[in-house]
Amino acid sequence: MPDTTSSQTTSKSRKKPKVALVLGSGAARGWAHIGVIHELAGMGIKPDLVVGSSVGAVVGGALASGNLEPFEEWIMGLGRVDIIRLLDAKMTGGGFLQGKSLMGAIGKQIGDPKIEDLDIPFACVATELGSGRELWLREGSLLDACRASIALPGMFAPSRDYEDRLLVDGGLVNPVPVSLARAMGGEIVIAVNLNGDLIGRHFFVHEYGEDDGEDDSDRELAEIEEKDSVVAKWAARMKAGFGVRLDSYISSLRKKESPDPGLFDVIAGSIDIMQDRITRSRMAGEPPDILITPRLSHIGLMDFDRAEESIAEGREATQRRHNEIEALPKAVRKN
């Protein structure tokens, strides 16, 4: 009789390892994930499963649902005023923003399928506010899961799940959820950490114009505030709730320097510190096989209109790991 043991062993050894892509938290810096995805695809790497935390859940959901292209086209067209129209400010309800307008706009691009029906296996992380537990969302509404994962405390109102639990941002407990990818069967884990060089960023000089001048976009914003009822309503809420003008708030996110940090500077800086420390701690015990770290210190928490820059840096960061990616087993690459 022929010896089938060696042939079976060879067959198993040649089986393609399951590649997991882990997309980390990072607010507007999350658009860099799209550049990473494109560059990996160019190298022949297409993930067998995708997991995400916070904005990584949104981009991961777009990829897993097969709608990354329309999603990218949408974010590339976002301007400052478009972003303002998506910010449904409310001074009660557990958060500065309710998130309904934003999730409605995202839903138009990626749909709202059940997670278990997606083209690529997907899951994301949220935090149960009552207990502090890390929750892995692996079934049910894709949009509901993403909404829970992006619920940054103070900024977005918490989300409620089908068990009536209050859920907040997954980045509080697991900004780069390598552990979830391993639990789902990921054998080769490629992770993207967006928080590697951000400490103190909100209190130092960056690339925008001088502080003491009003640029064209500020003037445009002031004009639109006068003419657009949606923006005007939002501006009124800002002024009533926080005592600041809308144009001053938006401009403050882009100042070159701020000796006295404002509310959103403090929130953003604190989040950067928290997520950097948690990420370092988690990945020390749960390291990915390849770690991609885009350099995004020039992109602010709310700079969602800078998609082109973020995507380009995602590509460049992936290229910096070219040798490591090329060293992966040939069975992983599909081209």
C-alpha positions in Angstrom: 0.0 0.0 0.0 1.2 3.5 -0.7 2.4 5.6 2.2 -0.1 8.5 2.4 1.3 10.0 5.6 4.0 12.1 4.0 1.7 13.4 1.3 -0.9 14.4 3.8 1.7 16.2 5.9 3.0 18.0 2.8 -0.5 19.0 1.9 -1.1 20.4 5.4 2.2 22.3 5.3 1.3 23.9 2.0 -2.1 25.1 3.2 -2.4 28.8 3.0 -2.0 30.4 6.5 -5.0 32.5 7.5 -4.1 36.2 7.3 -5.7 38.6 9.8 -5.7 42.4 9.3 -6.0 44.4 12.5 -7.1 48.0 12.2 -6.5 50.2 15.2 -8.2 53.2 16.7 -7.3 56.7 16.0 -10.2 59.0 15.0 -9.5 60.9 11.7 -6.1 59.2 11.4 -8.0 56.1 10.6 -8.3 57.0 6.9 -4.6 55.8 6.8 -6.0 52.2 7.0 -7.3 52.6 3.5 -3.8 53.3 2.2 -2.5 50.2 4.1 -5.2 48.0 2.6 -4.4 49.2 -1.0 -0.6 48.8 -0.5 -1.0 45.3 0.9 -3.2 44.3 -2.0 -0.5 45.6 -4.4 1.9 43.2 -2.6 -0.6 40.3 -3.0 -1.9 40.3 0.5 -5.6 40.1 0.9 -6.9 39.4 4.4 -8.9 36.3 5.3 -10.4 38.1 8.2 -10.6 41.7 9.5 -10.9 43.1 13.0 -11.0 46.7 14.1 -11.3 49.1 17.0 -13.0 52.4 16.8 -12.4 54.0 13.4 -10.6 50.8 12.5 -14.0 49.1 12.9 -15.6 51.5 10.3 -12.9 51.0 7.7 -12.8 47.3 8.4 -16.5 47.1 8.0 -16.3 48.8 4.6 -13.7 46.3 3.5 -15.4 43.3 4.8 -18.7 44.3 3.2 -17.1 44.8 -0.2 -17.8 48.6 -0.1 -14.4 50.0 0.5 -14.3 51.8 -2.9 -17.5 53.9 -2.5 -16.5 54.5 1.1 -13.1 55.9 0.0 -14.7 58.0 -2.7 -17.0 59.5 -0.1 -14.4 60.4 2.5 -12.1 61.8 -0.2 -14.9 64.3 -1.0 -15.4 65.4 2.6 -14.8 69.1 3.4 -14.9 70.9 6.7 -18.5 72.0 6.2 -19.5 68.5 5.2 -18.1 67.3 8.5 -19.9 69.9 10.5 -23.2 68.9 8.9 -22.6 65.3 10.2 -22.0 66.5 13.8 -25.4 66.3 15.5 -24.5 68.2 18.7 -26.6 67.7 21.8 -25.8 68.8 25.3 -27.5 65.9 27.0 -27.5 62.2 26.5 -24.0 61.2 27.6 -22.0 62.7 24.8 -21.4 65.9 22.8 -22.4 64.2 19.6 -25.3 61.7 19.1 -23.8 60.0 16.0 -27.0 59.4 14.1 -26.2 61.7 11.2 -22.7 60.3 10.9 -23.8 56.7 11.0 -26.6 57.4 8.5 -24.0 58.8 6.1 -21.7 55.8 6.6 -24.6 53.5 6.1 -25.3 55.0 2.7 -21.7 53.9 1.7 -21.3 50.5 3.3 -24.9 49.4 3.9 -26.0 47.6 7.1 -25.6 43.8 6.5 -25.4 41.4 9.3 -21.8 40.8 10.4 -22.2 37.0 10.0 -23.2 37.6 6.3 -20.2 39.7 5.3 -17.9 38.7 2.4 -14.9 38.6 4.8 -15.1 37.4 8.4 -15.2 40.5 10.6 -15.4 41.6 14.3 -14.8 44.7 16.3 -14.2 45.8 19.9 -16.3 47.8 22.2 -16.2 48.5 25.9 -19.0 47.9 28.3 -19.3 51.1 30.3 -20.9 49.5 33.4 -18.2 46.9 34.0 -15.2 48.0 31.9 -15.3 44.7 30.1 -13.9 44.3 26.6 -16.7 43.0 24.2 -16.1 41.3 20.9 -18.9 42.2 18.5 -19.1 39.3 15.9 -22.8 39.2 14.9 -25.8 41.4 14.3 -26.0 44.8 12.6 -22.7 46.0 11.1 -23.6 49.7 11.7 -24.6 49.1 15.3 -21.3 47.4 16.0 -19.3 50.2 14.4 -21.4 52.8 16.2 -20.6 51.1 19.5 -16.9 50.8 18.7 -16.5 54.5 17.8 -18.3 55.9 20.9 -15.4 58.0 22.2 -16.4 59.0 25.8 -17.3 62.7 26.0 -17.5 63.1 22.2 -20.1 60.5 21.3 -23.0 59.3 23.4 -22.7 55.7 24.4 -24.5 53.1 22.3 -26.9 50.4 23.6 -26.8 46.8 22.5 -29.7 44.3 22.4 -29.1 43.5 26.1 -29.5 47.2 26.9 -25.8 47.5 27.9 -24.1 50.8 27.5 -21.2 50.5 25.1 -18.3 52.9 24.4 -15.2 53.1 22.3 -13.2 49.9 21.9 -10.0 51.9 22.0 -10.4 52.2 25.8 -9.5 48.6 26.3 -7.9 47.3 23.1 -6.8 49.9 20.6 -5.1 47.4 18.3 -7.1 44.1 18.9 -4.5 41.5 18.0 -6.0 39.1 20.6 -9.3 39.1 18.8 -7.7 38.3 15.5 -5.9 35.3 17.0 -9.1 34.1 18.6 -10.8 34.2 15.2 -8.1 31.9 13.8 -5.6 34.5 12.4 -2.3 32.7 11.9 -0.4 35.6 10.4 -1.5 38.9 12.0 -0.8 42.2 10.3 -1.6 45.1 12.6 -1.9 48.8 12.1 -1.2 51.1 15.1 -2.2 54.7 14.5 -1.1 56.0 17.9 2.7 55.5 17.8 3.9 59.1 17.6 1.2 61.3 19.0 2.0 62.2 22.6 1.9 66.0 23.1 1.0 66.6 19.4 -2.0 68.9 20.3 0.2 71.3 22.1 2.9 71.9 19.6 3.4 73.5 16.2 2.1 71.7 13.1 1.6 72.4 9.5 -1.2 74.9 9.1 -1.0 78.6 8.6 -0.3 81.4 11.1 -2.5 81.7 14.1 -3.3 85.4 13.7 -4.9 85.3 10.3 -8.3 84.2 9.1 -8.0 81.9 6.0 -10.4 81.5 3.1 -12.0 78.4 4.6 -12.7 80.3 7.9 -14.5 83.0 5.9 -16.3 80.5 3.9 -17.4 78.7 7.1 -18.7 82.0 8.5 -20.7 82.7 5.4 -22.2 79.2 5.3 -23.1 79.5 9.0 -25.2 82.5 8.1 -27.0 80.8 5.1 -27.2 77.1 6.0 -29.9 76.3 8.6 -28.3 73.0 9.6 -24.9 74.6 10.3 -26.5 77.6 12.0 -28.4 75.3 14.3 -25.2 73.4 15.1 -23.4 76.7 15.7 -26.1 77.9 18.1 -25.8 74.7 20.1 -22.0 75.1 20.3 -22.4 78.7 21.6 -25.1 77.8 24.1 -23.5 74.7 25.4 -19.8 75.7 25.4 -19.7 79.4 24.9 -17.6 79.2 21.7 -18.2 80.2 18.1 -18.3 77.4 15.5 -15.6 79.0 13.4 -13.4 79.5 16.4 -13.9 75.8 17.4 -13.0 74.5 14.0 -10.0 76.8 13.7 -8.8 75.8 17.2 -8.3 72.3 15.9 -5.8 73.6 13.4 -3.8 76.2 15.3 0.0 76.1 15.1 0.4 76.5 18.9 -1.7 76.8 22.0 -0.1 77.9 25.3 -3.4 77.3 27.0 -5.0 74.2 25.5 -8.7 74.2 24.9 -11.3 71.6 25.8 -10.8 69.5 22.7 -7.0 69.8 22.9 -7.2 68.3 26.4 -9.6 65.5 25.3 -7.5 64.6 22.3 -4.2 64.7 24.2 -5.5 62.6 27.0 -6.9 60.0 24.5 -3.5 59.9 22.8 -1.7 59.2 26.0 -4.3 56.5 27.1 -4.3 54.7 23.8 -0.5 54.8 23.4 0.0 53.2 26.9 -2.7 50.6 26.4 -1.4 49.7 23.0 2.1 49.2 24.2 0.9 47.1 27.1 -1.4 44.9 25.1 1.0 44.3 22.2 3.9 43.4 24.6 1.9 40.3 25.5 0.1 39.9 22.1 2.5 40.9 19.4 1.4 40.8 15.7 3.6 39.2 13.1 3.9 42.5 11.3 3.3 46.0 12.8 2.6 48.9 10.5 2.8 52.3 12.2 1.9 55.3 10.0 3.4 58.6 11.0 0.4 60.7 11.7 1.3 63.3 14.3 0.3 66.1 11.9 -3.3 64.8 11.6 -5.6 65.9 14.4 -8.5 64.1 16.1 -11.1 65.8 13.9 -9.2 66.2 10.7 -11.5 64.0 8.7 -11.2 66.2 5.7 -7.5 65.2 5.3 -8.2 61.8 3.9 -5.7 62.1 1.0 -2.8 62.8 3.3 -3.7 60.0 5.7 -4.2 57.5 2.9 -0.9 58.4 1.4 0.9 57.9 4.7 -0.8 54.5 5.1 0.7 53.5 1.8 4.1 54.8 2.8 4.0 53.1 6.2 3.3 49.8 4.5 6.1 50.3 2.1 8.5 50.7 5.0 7.6 47.1 6.0 8.1 45.8 2.5 10.9 43.5 3.4 9.0 41.9 6.3 6.0 41.4 4.1 8.0 39.9 1.3 9.4 37.4 3.8 6.0 36.0 4.6 5.3 32.5 3.2 4.6 32.6 -0.5 1.3 30.9 0.0 0.1 34.1 1.7 0.5 36.3 -1.4 -2.2 36.0 -4.0 -0.4 37.6 -7.0 
